[in-house]
């Protein structure tokens, strides 16, 4: 049980934090290419008066 508490659990904790940090870095600094291609969805039109 001492081996689990001293080596395995801390190692899993460090690996888990490392994976979370790598995922956050990817989200923050490397934009998805599909999002960059999308343009504005609204268009400019001439106003019309209602009757």
N, C-alpha and C positions, 0 to 999 in steps of 0.2 A: 504494500500500500504506500510505502514511503516513496518508492520509485514513481508511482503515478502522481503523487502530490508534488514532488520536487522536479520532475523532468517532463512528464507527458502533458499534464494540464497547462503549465506555463508555456510550453512549446506550442500547443494548440491555440492558446490565447494570442501569442505573438503572431502566428500564422493568420489567425482570423483578423486581427487588427491590420496586418499587412495587406490582406486581400481587400478589406474595406477601404483602406487608404488608396490603394491602386485604382479601385473603382471610382472613388471620388475625384482623383486626379484626372482620370479619363473623362468623366462627365464635365469637369470644370475647364479643361484645357484643349480637348480634342472634340470639336463640334462634329455632329453627325452630318454627312454630306447631303442627305435627303432634306434636312431642314434648311440648308443654305440655298437650295434651288427654289424653294417656294417663294413666290412673289406676293405682293399685296392682293387681297381678294376684292377690294372695293374699286369702283370705277367712278370717273367724274362724268356727270351728265348735265345737260342744260335743265334748269328748273322750269317746271310747268305750273301754271296757276290753275287751281281747281275752280270749276264753275258751279 
